[in-house]
Amino acid sequence: MMRGMALALLAAALAALALVPVLAPPYYANLLVPFFGYAIALLGFNLLFGYAGLLSFGHAMFLGVGAYGAAVIAGVLGIRQFEVVLVGVAAAGLLLALPVGYLCVRYTGIFFGMLTLAFGMLAHSVLFKFYHLTGGDTGMRVPRMRLLGLELAAYNKLELLAGPFYYYCLALLVAAALLMWRIVHSPFGLHLRALRDNERKAEYLGVRVRRFRLAAFAISAVYGAVGGAILGFRTGLADPELVNWTHSGHLVFMTVLGGFSSFFGPVVGALALTLLQDQLQSHTQYWRFVLGAILALVVIFLPRGLAGLVADAGALLARARAAGAMHQARSPP
């Protein structure tokens, strides 16, 4: 019953997202485009955090790889096919993740977090200071690209983001989620959970700890780079602030808000924070303070996040239905 309810809820969520450009003003579809980028990045981030038990404070570095990679491939090299750009930034994210991850996965806990933070700060400094290569604080322009080989010059920016690119990103999120679902439910995903729960026991059973952690780090980097390319396409700019350590905290915020113990929790967190931040910025200049207070309340009262709250509500409803059915069965005719 719970599985059926989860599938029905997922189908309803996909249908609602698909209908946003049709039923809502273009502003809301444009608002949700960054959600798709963050959702894809967070699916990878949660493989590292939720399944492997490694919390990175420098993961925004890979979003920067995606955005700056898109700027270089499309703007400098002149390759304006977005699918080629996605492959290119995924490869770039992988190439950066292998040496960085090799050094980081030797450690766990706070040491892993601080080391990833150091690499993230180093990446931000490089992008900010080497202005002759990266544009410095002004960043690099990400030009408009073709989608599936189609020229989209007839669309203005808002029409493009709220129309073809919106559905393109929705399809990309679905594909990324299906692939990640297969990954976390494969023997590889089981090994990651074993390492998270009891590293010493898993190592005793023959699991190669560093190899599996490095693989999780690399996969999460690829997802982050793809998400960063979407963010760069949407704004038309690769900005060094995308790589800032505070942006890595933004990713952690979304993951905790949605619930890192659930597969779709980070996606829920990305959607909730996107909508919440938009509303708070429209109503108060103290929106960062409010977000901080919300995070504190979630950690204290909802340690499993919004997805955990939904799961608990579904379980309560299922038990109530089961109790009602049992009561009817026991009632005399």
Contacts in CASP RR format, 6 or more apart in sequence:
PFRMAT RR
TARGET T0000
AUTHOR 0000-0000-0000
METHOD contacts of the structure
MODEL  1
MMRGMALALLAAALAALALVPVLAPPYYANLLVPFFGYAIALLGFNLLFG
YAGLLSFGHAMFLGVGAYGAAVIAGVLGIRQFEVVLVGVAAAGLLLALPV
GYLCVRYTGIFFGMLTLAFGMLAHSVLFKFYHLTGGDTGMRVPRMRLLGL
ELAAYNKLELLAGPFYYYCLALLVAAALLMWRIVHSPFGLHLRALRDNER
KAEYLGVRVRRFRLAAFAISAVYGAVGGAILGFRTGLADPELVNWTHSGH
LVFMTVLGGFSSFFGPVVGALALTLLQDQLQSHTQYWRFVLGAILALVVI
FLPRGLAGLVADAGALLARARAAGAMHQARSPP
1 318 0 8 1.000
1 321 0 8 1.000
1 322 0 8 1.000
2 314 0 8 1.000
2 315 0 8 1.000
2 318 0 8 1.000
5 314 0 8 1.000
5 317 0 8 1.000
5 318 0 8 1.000
9 310 0 8 1.000
10 264 0 8 1.000
14 170 0 8 1.000
14 174 0 8 1.000
17 32 0 8 1.000
17 170 0 8 1.000
18 167 0 8 1.000
18 170 0 8 1.000
20 28 0 8 1.000
20 29 0 8 1.000
20 32 0 8 1.000
20 166 0 8 1.000
21 29 0 8 1.000
21 162 0 8 1.000
21 163 0 8 1.000
21 166 0 8 1.000
21 167 0 8 1.000
26 158 0 8 1.000
26 159 0 8 1.000
26 161 0 8 1.000
26 162 0 8 1.000
27 162 0 8 1.000
29 161 0 8 1.000
29 162 0 8 1.000
29 163 0 8 1.000
29 166 0 8 1.000
30 158 0 8 1.000
30 161 0 8 1.000
30 162 0 8 1.000
30 166 0 8 1.000
30 234 0 8 1.000
31 274 0 8 1.000
31 275 0 8 1.000
31 278 0 8 1.000
32 166 0 8 1.000
32 271 0 8 1.000
32 274 0 8 1.000
33 161 0 8 1.000
33 165 0 8 1.000
33 166 0 8 1.000
33 169 0 8 1.000
33 230 0 8 1.000
33 234 0 8 1.000
34 230 0 8 1.000
34 231 0 8 1.000
34 234 0 8 1.000
34 274 0 8 1.000
35 270 0 8 1.000
35 271 0 8 1.000
35 274 0 8 1.000
36 166 0 8 1.000
36 169 0 8 1.000
36 170 0 8 1.000
36 172 0 8 1.000
36 173 0 8 1.000
36 227 0 8 1.000
36 230 0 8 1.000
37 169 0 8 1.000
37 173 0 8 1.000
37 226 0 8 1.000
37 227 0 8 1.000
37 228 0 8 1.000
37 230 0 8 1.000
37 231 0 8 1.000
37 270 0 8 1.000
38 227 0 8 1.000
38 231 0 8 1.000
38 251 0 8 1.000
38 254 0 8 1.000
38 270 0 8 1.000
38 274 0 8 1.000
39 173 0 8 1.000
39 266 0 8 1.000
39 267 0 8 1.000
39 270 0 8 1.000
39 271 0 8 1.000
40 172 0 8 1.000
40 173 0 8 1.000
40 176 0 8 1.000
40 223 0 8 1.000
40 224 0 8 1.000
40 226 0 8 1.000
40 227 0 8 1.000
40 230 0 8 1.000
41 59 0 8 1.000
41 62 0 8 1.000
41 63 0 8 1.000
41 223 0 8 1.000
41 224 0 8 1.000
41 226 0 8 1.000
41 227 0 8 1.000
41 228 0 8 1.000
41 251 0 8 1.000
42 251 0 8 1.000
42 254 0 8 1.000
42 255 0 8 1.000
42 266 0 8 1.000
42 267 0 8 1.000
42 269 0 8 1.000
42 270 0 8 1.000
43 176 0 8 1.000
43 177 0 8 1.000
43 180 0 8 1.000
43 223 0 8 1.000
43 266 0 8 1.000
43 267 0 8 1.000
44 180 0 8 1.000
44 219 0 8 1.000
44 220 0 8 1.000
44 222 0 8 1.000
44 223 0 8 1.000
44 224 0 8 1.000
45 56 0 8 1.000
45 59 0 8 1.000
45 220 0 8 1.000
45 223 0 8 1.000
45 224 0 8 1.000
45 251 0 8 1.000
45 255 0 8 1.000
45 266 0 8 1.000
46 255 0 8 1.000
46 260 0 8 1.000
46 263 0 8 1.000
46 265 0 8 1.000
46 266 0 8 1.000
47 180 0 8 1.000
47 183 0 8 1.000
47 184 0 8 1.000
47 192 0 8 1.000
47 216 0 8 1.000
47 219 0 8 1.000
47 220 0 8 1.000
47 223 0 8 1.000
48 54 0 8 1.000
48 55 0 8 1.000
48 56 0 8 1.000
48 59 0 8 1.000
48 216 0 8 1.000
48 217 0 8 1.000
48 220 0 8 1.000
49 55 0 8 1.000
49 56 0 8 1.000
49 252 0 8 1.000
49 255 0 8 1.000
49 260 0 8 1.000
50 196 0 8 1.000
50 255 0 8 1.000
50 260 0 8 1.000
50 261 0 8 1.000
51 184 0 8 1.000
51 189 0 8 1.000
51 192 0 8 1.000
51 193 0 8 1.000
51 196 0 8 1.000
51 216 0 8 1.000
52 192 0 8 1.000
52 195 0 8 1.000
52 196 0 8 1.000
52 212 0 8 1.000
52 213 0 8 1.000
52 216 0 8 1.000
53 195 0 8 1.000
53 196 0 8 1.000
54 105 0 8 1.000
54 108 0 8 1.000
54 109 0 8 1.000
54 112 0 8 1.000
54 113 0 8 1.000
54 213 0 8 1.000
54 216 0 8 1.000
54 217 0 8 1.000
55 109 0 8 1.000
55 112 0 8 1.000
55 113 0 8 1.000
55 252 0 8 1.000
56 104 0 8 1.000
56 112 0 8 1.000
56 113 0 8 1.000
56 116 0 8 1.000
56 220 0 8 1.000
56 248 0 8 1.000
57 113 0 8 1.000
57 114 0 8 1.000
57 116 0 8 1.000
57 117 0 8 1.000
57 245 0 8 1.000
57 248 0 8 1.000
57 249 0 8 1.000
57 252 0 8 1.000
58 113 0 8 1.000
58 116 0 8 1.000
58 117 0 8 1.000
58 119 0 8 1.000
58 120 0 8 1.000
58 121 0 8 1.000
58 245 0 8 1.000
58 248 0 8 1.000
59 116 0 8 1.000
59 220 0 8 1.000
59 224 0 8 1.000
59 248 0 8 1.000
59 251 0 8 1.000
60 120 0 8 1.000
60 242 0 8 1.000
60 243 0 8 1.000
60 244 0 8 1.000
60 245 0 8 1.000
60 247 0 8 1.000
60 248 0 8 1.000
60 249 0 8 1.000
60 250 0 8 1.000
60 251 0 8 1.000
61 96 0 8 1.000
61 100 0 8 1.000
61 119 0 8 1.000
61 120 0 8 1.000
61 123 0 8 1.000
61 124 0 8 1.000
61 243 0 8 1.000
61 248 0 8 1.000
62 93 0 8 1.000
62 96 0 8 1.000
62 97 0 8 1.000
62 220 0 8 1.000
62 221 0 8 1.000
62 224 0 8 1.000
62 225 0 8 1.000
62 228 0 8 1.000
63 224 0 8 1.000
63 225 0 8 1.000
63 227 0 8 1.000
63 228 0 8 1.000
63 231 0 8 1.000
63 242 0 8 1.000
63 243 0 8 1.000
63 247 0 8 1.000
64 123 0 8 1.000
64 127 0 8 1.000
64 225 0 8 1.000
64 228 0 8 1.000
64 238 0 8 1.000
64 242 0 8 1.000
64 243 0 8 1.000
65 89 0 8 1.000
65 92 0 8 1.000
65 93 0 8 1.000
65 96 0 8 1.000
65 221 0 8 1.000
65 224 0 8 1.000
65 225 0 8 1.000
65 228 0 8 1.000
66 89 0 8 1.000
66 92 0 8 1.000
66 93 0 8 1.000
66 224 0 8 1.000
66 225 0 8 1.000
66 226 0 8 1.000
66 227 0 8 1.000
66 228 0 8 1.000
66 229 0 8 1.000
66 232 0 8 1.000
66 238 0 8 1.000
67 142 0 8 1.000
67 228 0 8 1.000
67 229 0 8 1.000
67 231 0 8 1.000
67 232 0 8 1.000
67 237 0 8 1.000
67 238 0 8 1.000
67 239 0 8 1.000
67 242 0 8 1.000
68 127 0 8 1.000
68 134 0 8 1.000
68 140 0 8 1.000
68 238 0 8 1.000
69 85 0 8 1.000
69 88 0 8 1.000
69 89 0 8 1.000
69 92 0 8 1.000
69 225 0 8 1.000
69 229 0 8 1.000
69 238 0 8 1.000
70 85 0 8 1.000
70 89 0 8 1.000
70 142 0 8 1.000
70 145 0 8 1.000
70 228 0 8 1.000
70 229 0 8 1.000
70 232 0 8 1.000
70 233 0 8 1.000
70 238 0 8 1.000
71 139 0 8 1.000
71 140 0 8 1.000
71 141 0 8 1.000
71 142 0 8 1.000
71 232 0 8 1.000
71 238 0 8 1.000
72 140 0 8 1.000
73 79 0 8 1.000
73 84 0 8 1.000
73 85 0 8 1.000
73 88 0 8 1.000
73 89 0 8 1.000
74 80 0 8 1.000
74 85 0 8 1.000
74 142 0 8 1.000
74 143 0 8 1.000
74 145 0 8 1.000
75 140 0 8 1.000
75 141 0 8 1.000
75 142 0 8 1.000
75 143 0 8 1.000
79 85 0 8 1.000
80 143 0 8 1.000
80 144 0 8 1.000
80 145 0 8 1.000
80 146 0 8 1.000
81 145 0 8 1.000
81 146 0 8 1.000
81 149 0 8 1.000
82 145 0 8 1.000
82 146 0 8 1.000
82 147 0 8 1.000
82 168 0 8 1.000
82 229 0 8 1.000
82 233 0 8 1.000
83 148 0 8 1.000
83 149 0 8 1.000
85 145 0 8 1.000
85 229 0 8 1.000
86 226 0 8 1.000
86 229 0 8 1.000
89 225 0 8 1.000
89 226 0 8 1.000
89 228 0 8 1.000
89 229 0 8 1.000
90 222 0 8 1.000
90 225 0 8 1.000
90 226 0 8 1.000
92 225 0 8 1.000
93 221 0 8 1.000
93 222 0 8 1.000
93 224 0 8 1.000
93 225 0 8 1.000
94 218 0 8 1.000
94 221 0 8 1.000
94 222 0 8 1.000
94 225 0 8 1.000
96 221 0 8 1.000
97 217 0 8 1.000
97 218 0 8 1.000
97 220 0 8 1.000
97 221 0 8 1.000
97 222 0 8 1.000
98 214 0 8 1.000
98 218 0 8 1.000
100 116 0 8 1.000
100 119 0 8 1.000
100 217 0 8 1.000
101 214 0 8 1.000
101 217 0 8 1.000
101 218 0 8 1.000
102 214 0 8 1.000
103 115 0 8 1.000
104 112 0 8 1.000
104 113 0 8 1.000
104 115 0 8 1.000
104 116 0 8 1.000
104 119 0 8 1.000
104 217 0 8 1.000
105 112 0 8 1.000
105 210 0 8 1.000
105 213 0 8 1.000
105 214 0 8 1.000
105 217 0 8 1.000
106 210 0 8 1.000
107 115 0 8 1.000
108 199 0 8 1.000
116 248 0 8 1.000
117 245 0 8 1.000
117 248 0 8 1.000
120 243 0 8 1.000
120 245 0 8 1.000
120 248 0 8 1.000
121 245 0 8 1.000
123 243 0 8 1.000
124 240 0 8 1.000
124 243 0 8 1.000
124 244 0 8 1.000
124 245 0 8 1.000
126 134 0 8 1.000
127 134 0 8 1.000
127 136 0 8 1.000
127 139 0 8 1.000
127 240 0 8 1.000
127 243 0 8 1.000
128 134 0 8 1.000
128 136 0 8 1.000
128 137 0 8 1.000
128 240 0 8 1.000
129 136 0 8 1.000
130 136 0 8 1.000
131 137 0 8 1.000
131 138 0 8 1.000
134 140 0 8 1.000
134 240 0 8 1.000
136 240 0 8 1.000
137 240 0 8 1.000
139 237 0 8 1.000
139 238 0 8 1.000
139 239 0 8 1.000
139 240 0 8 1.000
140 237 0 8 1.000
140 238 0 8 1.000
141 236 0 8 1.000
141 237 0 8 1.000
141 238 0 8 1.000
142 232 0 8 1.000
142 233 0 8 1.000
142 235 0 8 1.000
142 236 0 8 1.000
142 237 0 8 1.000
142 238 0 8 1.000
143 236 0 8 1.000
144 152 0 8 1.000
144 153 0 8 1.000
144 160 0 8 1.000
145 233 0 8 1.000
146 152 0 8 1.000
147 164 0 8 1.000
147 165 0 8 1.000
147 168 0 8 1.000
148 168 0 8 1.000
150 164 0 8 1.000
152 160 0 8 1.000
152 164 0 8 1.000
155 163 0 8 1.000
155 164 0 8 1.000
161 234 0 8 1.000
165 233 0 8 1.000
165 234 0 8 1.000
169 230 0 8 1.000
172 226 0 8 1.000
172 230 0 8 1.000
173 267 0 8 1.000
176 223 0 8 1.000
176 226 0 8 1.000
177 264 0 8 1.000
177 267 0 8 1.000
180 223 0 8 1.000
180 263 0 8 1.000
181 263 0 8 1.000
183 189 0 8 1.000
183 219 0 8 1.000
184 192 0 8 1.000
184 263 0 8 1.000
188 212 0 8 1.000
188 215 0 8 1.000
191 202 0 8 1.000
191 207 0 8 1.000
191 212 0 8 1.000
192 212 0 8 1.000
192 213 0 8 1.000
192 216 0 8 1.000
194 201 0 8 1.000
194 202 0 8 1.000
194 205 0 8 1.000
194 207 0 8 1.000
195 202 0 8 1.000
195 207 0 8 1.000
195 209 0 8 1.000
195 212 0 8 1.000
195 213 0 8 1.000
199 209 0 8 1.000
202 209 0 8 1.000
203 209 0 8 1.000
228 242 0 8 1.000
231 242 0 8 1.000
232 238 0 8 1.000
232 242 0 8 1.000
241 247 0 8 1.000
250 273 0 8 1.000
253 273 0 8 1.000
253 291 0 8 1.000
253 295 0 8 1.000
254 266 0 8 1.000
254 269 0 8 1.000
254 270 0 8 1.000
254 272 0 8 1.000
254 273 0 8 1.000
255 265 0 8 1.000
255 266 0 8 1.000
255 269 0 8 1.000
256 295 0 8 1.000
256 298 0 8 1.000
256 299 0 8 1.000
256 305 0 8 1.000
257 268 0 8 1.000
257 269 0 8 1.000
257 272 0 8 1.000
257 273 0 8 1.000
257 294 0 8 1.000
257 295 0 8 1.000
257 298 0 8 1.000
257 305 0 8 1.000
257 306 0 8 1.000
258 265 0 8 1.000
258 266 0 8 1.000
258 268 0 8 1.000
258 269 0 8 1.000
258 272 0 8 1.000
258 305 0 8 1.000
258 306 0 8 1.000
258 307 0 8 1.000
258 308 0 8 1.000
259 265 0 8 1.000
259 266 0 8 1.000
259 268 0 8 1.000
259 269 0 8 1.000
259 304 0 8 1.000
259 305 0 8 1.000
259 306 0 8 1.000
259 307 0 8 1.000
259 308 0 8 1.000
260 266 0 8 1.000
261 304 0 8 1.000
261 307 0 8 1.000
261 308 0 8 1.000
262 268 0 8 1.000
262 304 0 8 1.000
262 305 0 8 1.000
262 307 0 8 1.000
262 308 0 8 1.000
262 311 0 8 1.000
264 307 0 8 1.000
265 305 0 8 1.000
265 306 0 8 1.000
265 307 0 8 1.000
265 308 0 8 1.000
268 306 0 8 1.000
268 307 0 8 1.000
268 310 0 8 1.000
269 306 0 8 1.000
269 307 0 8 1.000
272 306 0 8 1.000
273 291 0 8 1.000
276 291 0 8 1.000
276 294 0 8 1.000
277 287 0 8 1.000
277 291 0 8 1.000
280 287 0 8 1.000
280 290 0 8 1.000
280 291 0 8 1.000
281 287 0 8 1.000
284 290 0 8 1.000
298 305 0 8 1.000
298 306 0 8 1.000
302 308 0 8 1.000
302 309 0 8 1.000
304 311 0 8 1.000
304 312 0 8 1.000
END
